[in-house]
Amino acid sequence: MLTAGNVNDITMMSTVLDQISVPRIGGGRPRSRPDRVLADRGYPSRANRAWLASHRIKVTMPDRSDQKAHRAARGSRGGRPPSFDPAIYRQRNVVERCFNKLKNWRGIATRTDKLARNYHSGVCLAATLIWLKQGFPNTA
């Protein structure tokens, strides 16, 4: 999902997750709901947490410091902090490493393309070449 540069990630989380379609091995309807979402501090909001809960998606994302302070200021009315498992959150490094590999491509890092379709094509090409360079998984 491509947006303008001034659109923040927090507002686009549900839109991106609605577009998930993972084909199943051996046929069947594609999966459209992940088991768990690992998100960084750019995504936690009441609306995102409610959306994830309504779709029965487990979530692991740290709270921002302003949210912690607001909850503490409300005292007992602030509610219980959401659960957070640091061991599960360590798996997020896979995503960050992927972003790092994609940003090694200068055109993707600087986004010099005027048209979104050209930029999207560049990201798809870079991702495919990175995947091919890693080699194919053993399917036997």
TAFENBEL-V748846 format. One record per residue. SS is DSSP state (@ for helix, = for strand, . for the rest). Layout:
BEGIN
ss->SS
ss->SS
END
This chain:
BEGIN
ss->.
ss->.
ss->.
ss->.
ss->.
ss->.
ss->.
ss->.
ss->@
ss->@
ss->@
ss->.
ss->@
ss->@
ss->@
ss->@
ss->@
ss->@
ss->.
ss->.
ss->.
ss->=
ss->.
ss->.
ss->.
ss->.
ss->.
ss->.
ss->.
ss->.
ss->=
ss->.
ss->.
ss->.
ss->.
ss->=
ss->=
ss->=
ss->=
ss->.
ss->.
ss->.
ss->.
ss->.
ss->.
ss->@
ss->@
ss->@
ss->@
ss->@
ss->@
ss->@
ss->@
ss->@
ss->.
ss->.
ss->.
ss->=
ss->=
ss->=
ss->=
ss->.
ss->.
ss->.
ss->@
ss->@
ss->@
ss->@
ss->@
ss->@
ss->@
ss->@
ss->@
ss->.
ss->@
ss->@
ss->@
ss->@
ss->.
ss->.
ss->.
ss->.
ss->.
ss->.
ss->.
ss->@
ss->@
ss->@
ss->@
ss->@
ss->@
ss->@
ss->@
ss->@
ss->@
ss->@
ss->@
ss->@
ss->@
ss->@
ss->@
ss->@
ss->.
ss->.
ss->.
ss->@
ss->@
ss->@
ss->@
ss->@
ss->.
ss->.
ss->.
ss->.
ss->.
ss->@
ss->@
ss->@
ss->@
ss->@
ss->@
ss->@
ss->@
ss->@
ss->@
ss->@
ss->@
ss->@
ss->@
ss->@
ss->@
ss->@
ss->@
ss->@
ss->.
ss->.
ss->.
ss->.
ss->.
ss->.
END
